[in-house]
């Protein structure tokens, strides 16, 4: 009974493409496929003698490619954000795309043909061509590379470049092997390494349209093949130039956009005859934005993402800062998501005021990067220096009272602002949290009562941040 149930569950098993074991298996299949694509043409071109190791390797490749077919029938297919897990639907899609080539690549055609027709000295060279069926497995290479690009967040431009280099290397390798087969390189008293090096040398110089002329075609077959390689080389040259230009543009697309924006800003400032010192400040501001955020506006980027995912990303980016504020230390995750969506990122220039003593507070500030000083009204006394992760003005969210100190930046500061109106909406939505805030407020009011201050005039709970 147990064995039958286990068997049924195993047969009904569905593997997801993101499963680490499945990803490792795909990597093994790709490595073996590339290895076969390199070794088989060389073996045919150089007319290697077959040994017992060759037949063992054929058995291993046949086994791995056969198991891969079985796994493909049991692997869910991703369609949009959903997975197709119905085995009939998986089989239908697999049969329509890829099954035939996978089956052909799994069959050891050379061994079968050698068994059927027999191996003689005259037929061996022809029978070797049956080994090329293994190369059909290469059709899955693009599919696997695309899966890994999404899985490991590889830059599409980088992946395209690597894919192109791999294909170009394989094609050059195959052309060199064909050149050997048609007698383009004399094999008399030459070692295999020297023969292949001469063939790949001729291939690269021909495809690159250099053609030194030290190795030239000697008969009709070689001349026709050389013409085809020249045509391929001319096309490849244009393809290479176009792709490299495209790759360079796509890899640095963000920086190119930033440069274009800076040109527009410079043109505007010059058109309006803005003084040089002001122009320098504008350029310094945008340089800071570029260095700290790569020129991206967080709010704009997040607005383009669906609401549930937007709040998850915002919480991930800002939760470490939020949880440093005493009000929010024990807040539940749902409340924190609403809270982080209310934060507004702002940049303060060096030597600018974040808070001025005596003004009515309507928001709090959380410092993401940069340094600020909490100073007296005449700015002669520095009460405290606050850096990344610090917060100021939190009591303004719950008390209508003037600011008790001035806060001034030392350098460029990236700050998140939480407005009192947004905070009040959160209190209405979460009554238990509102009670928690009332309790903390009473404790703060008691701490700031007369007689509770130290010699600097600050309360034990840092009222200079109010």
C-alpha positions as CSV (number, residue, x, y, z in Angstrom):
1,X,0.0,0.0,0.0
2,X,2.8,2.5,1.0
3,X,4.9,1.6,-2.1
4,X,1.8,2.0,-4.4
5,X,1.0,5.4,-2.8
6,X,4.7,6.6,-3.2
7,X,4.7,5.5,-6.8
8,X,1.5,7.3,-7.6
9,X,2.8,10.5,-6.0
10,X,6.1,10.2,-7.9
11,X,4.3,9.7,-11.2
12,X,2.1,12.8,-10.5
13,X,5.2,14.9,-9.5
14,X,5.4,18.3,-11.1
15,X,8.8,20.1,-11.1
16,X,8.9,23.9,-11.1
17,X,11.6,25.6,-13.3
18,X,12.8,27.6,-10.3
19,X,13.6,24.4,-8.3
20,X,17.3,24.6,-7.5
21,X,17.8,20.9,-8.4
22,X,16.1,21.5,-11.8
23,X,18.3,24.5,-12.4
24,X,21.4,22.4,-11.6
25,X,20.2,19.7,-14.0
26,X,19.7,22.2,-16.8
27,X,23.2,23.5,-16.2
28,X,24.6,19.9,-16.5
29,X,22.6,19.3,-19.7
30,X,23.9,22.6,-21.2
31,X,27.5,21.8,-20.3
32,X,27.3,18.4,-21.8
33,X,25.6,19.8,-24.9
34,X,28.3,22.4,-25.4
35,X,31.0,19.7,-24.8
36,X,29.4,17.5,-27.4
37,X,29.2,20.4,-29.9
38,X,32.9,20.9,-29.5
39,X,34.2,17.3,-29.3
40,X,32.0,15.5,-32.0
41,X,33.1,17.8,-35.0
42,X,36.8,17.5,-33.9
43,X,36.5,13.7,-33.7
44,X,34.9,13.5,-37.1
45,X,37.4,15.9,-38.7
46,X,40.5,14.3,-37.2
47,X,39.3,10.8,-37.7
48,X,39.9,9.7,-34.1
49,X,40.1,6.0,-33.3
50,X,37.2,4.9,-31.1
51,X,38.0,3.4,-27.8
52,X,35.9,1.9,-24.9
53,X,35.8,5.4,-23.4
54,X,33.9,6.7,-26.4
55,X,31.2,4.1,-26.0
56,X,30.9,4.8,-22.3
57,X,30.5,8.5,-23.0
58,X,27.8,7.7,-25.6
59,X,25.9,5.7,-23.0
60,X,26.2,8.5,-20.5
61,X,25.0,11.2,-23.0
62,X,22.1,9.0,-24.1
63,X,21.0,8.4,-20.5
64,X,21.2,12.1,-19.5
65,X,19.4,13.3,-22.7
66,X,16.7,10.6,-22.1
67,X,16.2,11.6,-18.5
68,X,16.0,15.2,-19.6
69,X,13.1,14.3,-21.9
70,X,11.2,12.7,-19.0
71,X,11.8,15.7,-16.8
72,X,10.6,18.1,-19.5
73,X,7.3,16.2,-19.5
74,X,7.0,16.8,-15.8
75,X,8.2,20.4,-15.6
76,X,5.6,23.2,-15.2
77,X,5.6,25.8,-18.0
78,X,5.5,29.4,-17.0
79,X,2.9,31.5,-18.8
80,X,3.0,35.1,-17.7
81,X,2.9,35.0,-13.9
82,X,1.2,31.6,-13.7
83,X,2.5,28.1,-14.1
84,X,0.9,25.4,-16.3
85,X,0.9,22.2,-14.2
86,X,-1.6,20.1,-16.2
87,X,0.5,17.2,-17.6
88,X,-1.6,17.0,-20.8
89,X,-1.1,20.7,-21.5
90,X,2.6,20.4,-20.7
91,X,3.0,17.4,-23.1
92,X,1.0,19.2,-25.8
93,X,3.3,22.2,-25.7
94,X,6.5,20.1,-25.4
95,X,5.4,18.0,-28.5
96,X,4.8,21.2,-30.4
97,X,8.1,22.7,-29.5
98,X,11.3,20.8,-28.9
99,X,10.3,17.1,-28.4
100,X,11.3,15.9,-31.8
101,X,14.8,17.4,-31.6
102,X,15.3,16.2,-28.0
103,X,14.4,12.6,-29.1
104,X,16.7,12.7,-32.1
105,X,19.6,14.1,-30.0
106,X,19.1,11.3,-27.4
107,X,19.4,8.4,-29.9
108,X,23.0,7.1,-30.3
109,X,22.6,7.1,-34.1
110,X,26.3,6.3,-34.7
111,X,26.2,3.2,-32.6
112,X,22.9,2.1,-34.2
113,X,24.0,2.7,-37.7
114,X,27.4,0.9,-37.1
115,X,25.5,-2.1,-35.7
116,X,23.0,-2.1,-38.7
117,X,25.5,-1.5,-41.5
118,X,28.7,-2.7,-40.0
119,X,31.9,-0.7,-39.7
120,X,34.5,-0.9,-42.5
121,X,37.4,1.4,-43.2
122,X,35.4,2.9,-46.2
123,X,32.2,3.4,-44.3
124,X,33.6,4.7,-41.0
125,X,34.0,8.3,-42.2
126,X,30.4,8.5,-43.4
127,X,29.1,6.8,-40.3
128,X,30.8,9.3,-38.1
129,X,28.5,12.0,-39.4
130,X,25.6,10.3,-37.6
131,X,27.2,11.6,-34.4
132,X,26.1,15.1,-35.3
133,X,22.6,14.3,-34.2
134,X,23.7,15.2,-30.6
135,X,24.1,18.8,-31.7
136,X,20.3,19.2,-32.0
137,X,20.2,19.6,-28.3
138,X,21.6,23.1,-28.7
139,X,18.1,24.3,-29.6
140,X,17.5,24.6,-25.8
141,X,20.5,26.9,-25.1
142,X,18.6,30.1,-25.7
143,X,15.7,28.9,-23.6
144,X,18.0,28.0,-20.6
145,X,19.9,31.2,-20.8
146,X,16.7,33.2,-20.8
147,X,15.5,31.3,-17.7
148,X,18.8,32.0,-15.9
149,X,18.6,35.7,-16.9
150,X,15.3,36.1,-15.2
151,X,16.3,33.9,-12.2
152,X,19.6,35.6,-11.4
153,X,18.7,39.1,-12.7
154,X,21.5,39.1,-15.3
155,X,21.7,42.2,-17.4
156,X,20.0,41.4,-20.7
157,X,22.8,43.2,-22.7
158,X,25.5,41.2,-20.9
159,X,23.7,37.9,-21.5
160,X,23.2,38.7,-25.2
161,X,26.9,39.5,-25.5
162,X,27.9,36.2,-23.8
163,X,25.4,34.3,-26.0
164,X,26.8,35.8,-29.2
165,X,30.4,35.1,-28.2
166,X,29.4,31.4,-27.5
167,X,27.6,31.0,-30.9
168,X,30.5,32.8,-32.8
169,X,33.0,30.5,-31.1
170,X,31.1,27.3,-31.9
171,X,30.5,28.4,-35.5
172,X,34.2,29.2,-36.0
173,X,35.1,25.8,-34.4
174,X,32.7,24.0,-36.8
175,X,34.1,25.8,-39.9
176,X,37.7,24.9,-38.8
177,X,36.6,21.2,-38.5
178,X,35.0,21.3,-42.0
179,X,38.2,22.9,-43.4
180,X,40.2,20.0,-42.0
181,X,37.8,17.4,-43.5
182,X,38.0,18.9,-47.0
183,X,41.8,18.9,-46.9
184,X,42.4,22.6,-46.2
185,X,45.2,21.6,-43.8
186,X,47.7,19.0,-44.8
187,X,47.8,16.4,-42.0
188,X,51.1,14.7,-43.0
189,X,53.3,14.2,-40.0
190,X,51.4,16.8,-38.0
191,X,50.0,16.5,-34.5
192,X,46.3,17.0,-33.9
193,X,47.0,20.3,-32.0
194,X,49.0,21.7,-34.9
195,X,46.4,20.7,-37.4
196,X,43.5,22.3,-35.5
197,X,45.5,25.5,-34.8
198,X,46.1,26.0,-38.5
199,X,42.5,25.4,-39.3
200,X,41.1,27.8,-36.7
201,X,43.8,30.3,-37.8
202,X,42.5,30.2,-41.4
203,X,38.9,30.4,-40.1
204,X,39.4,33.5,-38.0
205,X,41.4,35.3,-40.6
206,X,38.8,34.6,-43.3
207,X,35.8,35.5,-41.2
208,X,37.5,38.6,-40.0
209,X,38.2,39.5,-43.7
210,X,41.9,39.8,-43.0
211,X,43.1,36.9,-45.2
212,X,46.9,36.9,-45.0
213,X,47.1,34.4,-47.9
214,X,49.5,31.9,-46.2
215,X,46.8,29.2,-46.2
216,X,44.7,29.2,-49.5
217,X,42.1,26.9,-51.1
218,X,43.7,24.4,-53.5
219,X,40.7,22.8,-55.3
220,X,37.2,23.4,-56.3
221,X,35.6,22.1,-53.1
222,X,37.9,24.3,-50.9
223,X,37.3,27.4,-53.0
224,X,33.5,27.0,-52.9
225,X,33.7,26.5,-49.1
226,X,36.0,29.5,-48.8
227,X,33.6,31.7,-50.7
228,X,30.8,30.7,-48.3
229,X,32.9,31.4,-45.3
230,X,33.8,34.8,-46.8
231,X,30.1,35.6,-47.2
232,X,29.4,34.5,-43.6
233,X,32.3,36.6,-42.5
234,X,31.0,39.7,-44.2
235,X,27.6,39.2,-42.7
236,X,29.1,38.5,-39.3
237,X,31.2,41.6,-39.4
238,X,28.1,43.8,-39.9
239,X,26.2,41.8,-37.3
240,X,29.1,42.1,-34.8
241,X,29.3,45.9,-35.2
242,X,25.6,46.4,-34.9
243,X,25.3,44.2,-31.9
244,X,28.2,45.7,-30.0
245,X,26.8,49.2,-30.7
246,X,23.4,48.1,-29.4
247,X,25.0,46.3,-26.4
248,X,27.0,49.4,-25.4
249,X,23.9,51.5,-25.7
250,X,21.8,49.1,-23.6
251,X,24.4,48.5,-20.9
252,X,24.8,52.3,-20.3
253,X,21.2,53.3,-21.1
254,X,20.6,54.9,-17.7
255,X,23.8,57.0,-17.9
256,X,22.9,58.1,-21.4
257,X,19.5,59.2,-20.2
258,X,21.2,61.2,-17.4
259,X,23.6,62.9,-19.8
260,X,20.7,63.9,-22.1
261,X,18.8,65.3,-19.1
262,X,21.9,67.3,-18.0
263,X,22.3,68.7,-21.5
264,X,18.7,69.9,-21.4
265,X,19.2,71.5,-18.0
266,X,22.4,73.2,-19.1
267,X,20.6,74.6,-22.2
268,X,17.8,76.0,-20.1
269,X,20.1,77.6,-17.5
270,X,22.2,79.2,-20.3
271,X,19.0,80.4,-22.1
272,X,17.8,82.1,-18.9
273,X,21.3,83.6,-18.2
274,X,21.4,82.0,-14.7
275,X,24.6,83.1,-12.9
276,X,27.5,80.6,-12.9
277,X,27.5,80.0,-9.2
278,X,23.8,79.0,-9.3
279,X,24.4,76.8,-12.3
280,X,27.2,75.0,-10.4
281,X,24.8,74.4,-7.5
282,X,22.2,72.9,-9.9
283,X,24.8,70.6,-11.4
284,X,26.1,69.6,-8.0
285,X,22.6,68.7,-7.0
286,X,22.0,66.5,-10.0
287,X,25.4,64.9,-9.5
288,X,24.4,64.0,-6.0
289,X,21.1,62.5,-7.3
290,X,23.0,60.5,-9.9
291,X,25.6,59.1,-7.4
292,X,23.0,58.3,-4.7
293,X,20.1,57.0,-6.8
294,X,21.5,56.7,-10.4
295,X,19.2,59.5,-11.3
296,X,16.0,57.6,-10.4
297,X,13.1,59.2,-8.5
298,X,11.8,56.5,-6.0
299,X,8.3,57.8,-6.0
300,X,8.0,57.8,-9.8
301,X,9.5,54.3,-10.1
302,X,7.3,52.8,-7.4
303,X,4.1,54.4,-8.9
304,X,4.6,52.2,-12.0
305,X,4.5,49.0,-9.9
306,X,1.2,47.3,-8.9
307,X,0.0,48.4,-5.4
308,X,0.6,45.2,-3.4
309,X,4.1,44.7,-4.8
310,X,4.8,48.4,-4.4
311,X,4.2,48.4,-0.7
312,X,6.4,45.2,-0.3
313,X,9.3,46.9,-2.1
314,X,8.9,50.2,-0.2
315,X,8.9,48.3,3.1
316,X,12.0,46.4,2.1
317,X,13.8,49.6,1.2
318,X,12.8,51.6,4.3
319,X,12.0,49.2,7.1
320,X,15.4,49.6,8.8
321,X,15.0,53.3,9.0
322,X,11.4,53.2,10.1
323,X,12.0,50.7,12.9
324,X,14.6,53.0,14.5
325,X,11.8,55.5,15.4
326,X,10.4,54.6,18.9
327,X,6.8,55.1,17.8
328,X,7.1,52.3,15.2
329,X,9.4,49.7,16.9
330,X,6.5,47.2,17.7
331,X,4.2,48.2,14.8
332,X,2.7,45.3,12.8
333,X,3.8,44.7,9.2
334,X,0.5,45.9,7.6
335,X,0.8,49.2,9.4
336,X,4.4,49.6,8.4
337,X,3.5,49.0,4.7
338,X,0.9,51.9,4.9
339,X,3.5,54.0,6.7
340,X,6.3,53.6,4.2
341,X,3.9,54.4,1.3
342,X,3.3,57.8,3.0
343,X,7.0,58.7,3.2
344,X,8.2,61.3,0.7
345,X,11.9,61.3,-0.3
346,X,13.5,64.7,-0.3
347,X,17.0,66.1,-0.8
348,X,18.4,68.9,1.3
349,X,21.3,70.9,0.1
350,X,24.4,71.6,2.3
351,X,24.0,74.3,4.9
352,X,20.2,74.4,4.5
353,X,17.5,74.3,7.3
354,X,15.5,71.2,7.9
355,X,13.8,72.7,11.0
356,X,13.9,76.1,12.6
357,X,13.3,76.7,16.2
358,X,9.9,78.3,17.0
359,X,8.1,77.2,13.9
360,X,5.0,74.9,14.2
361,X,5.9,71.4,13.3
362,X,3.7,69.4,10.8
363,X,6.0,66.5,9.9
364,X,8.9,64.3,11.0
365,X,12.2,63.6,9.2
366,X,14.1,60.3,8.8
367,X,17.7,60.7,7.6
368,X,18.6,58.2,4.9
369,X,22.1,59.6,4.0
370,X,24.1,62.6,5.1
371,X,24.7,64.5,8.4
372,X,22.7,67.2,10.2
373,X,23.4,69.3,13.3
374,X,20.9,70.1,16.0
375,X,21.8,73.7,17.0
376,X,20.6,76.5,19.1
377,X,18.6,79.4,17.7
378,X,21.7,81.5,17.1
379,X,23.6,78.5,15.8
380,X,26.4,78.9,18.3
381,X,25.8,75.7,20.2
382,X,25.6,72.2,18.6
383,X,23.3,70.0,20.8
384,X,23.8,66.9,18.7
385,X,25.0,65.6,15.3
386,X,22.7,63.1,13.6
387,X,23.6,60.7,10.8
388,X,22.1,58.0,8.7
389,X,19.2,56.2,10.5
390,X,18.5,59.1,12.8
391,X,15.2,61.0,13.0
392,X,14.0,64.4,14.0
393,X,10.7,66.1,14.7
394,X,8.7,62.9,15.6
395,X,6.8,64.7,18.4
396,X,5.2,67.1,15.8
397,X,3.1,64.1,14.6
398,X,1.2,64.0,17.9
399,X,1.7,67.4,19.6
400,X,0.8,70.9,18.3
401,X,3.8,72.7,19.7
402,X,6.7,74.8,18.3
403,X,10.0,73.3,17.4
404,X,12.5,73.5,20.3
405,X,15.7,73.6,18.3
406,X,17.1,74.3,14.8
407,X,18.3,71.4,12.5
408,X,20.8,72.3,9.8
409,X,22.5,70.1,7.2
410,X,26.3,69.8,6.9
411,X,26.2,68.2,3.4
412,X,23.7,66.8,0.9
413,X,21.1,64.8,2.8
414,X,18.6,62.3,1.6
415,X,15.6,62.5,3.9
416,X,12.2,60.8,4.2
417,X,9.4,63.1,5.3
418,X,6.2,61.8,7.1
419,X,3.5,64.4,7.1
420,X,1.1,64.8,10.1
421,X,-2.0,64.5,7.9
422,X,-0.8,61.1,6.6
423,X,0.1,60.0,10.1
424,X,-3.4,60.9,11.4
425,X,-5.0,58.7,8.7
426,X,-2.9,55.8,9.9
427,X,-4.0,56.4,13.5
428,X,-7.7,56.3,12.3
429,X,-7.1,53.0,10.5
430,X,-5.3,51.3,13.4
431,X,-7.0,52.2,16.8
432,X,-4.7,49.9,18.8
433,X,-1.7,51.7,17.4
434,X,-3.3,55.1,18.2
435,X,-3.6,54.0,21.9
436,X,0.1,53.0,21.8
437,X,1.0,56.5,20.5
438,X,-1.1,58.2,23.2
439,X,0.8,56.3,25.9
440,X,4.1,57.3,24.5
441,X,3.0,60.9,24.2
442,X,2.0,61.0,27.8
443,X,5.5,59.7,28.8
444,X,7.1,62.3,26.6
445,X,5.0,65.1,28.1
446,X,6.0,64.0,31.5
447,X,9.7,63.9,30.5
448,X,9.5,67.4,29.1
449,X,7.9,68.8,32.2
450,X,9.7,71.7,34.1
451,X,12.5,70.5,36.2
452,X,13.2,67.5,34.1
453,X,15.8,69.1,31.9
454,X,19.5,68.9,32.1
455,X,22.1,71.7,32.1
456,X,21.9,72.1,28.3
457,X,18.1,72.7,28.5
458,X,17.5,69.3,26.8
459,X,15.0,66.8,28.2
460,X,16.2,63.2,28.8
461,X,14.2,62.1,25.8
462,X,15.8,64.5,23.3
463,X,13.1,67.2,22.9
464,X,15.4,69.0,20.6
465,X,14.2,66.6,17.9
466,X,10.6,67.8,18.4
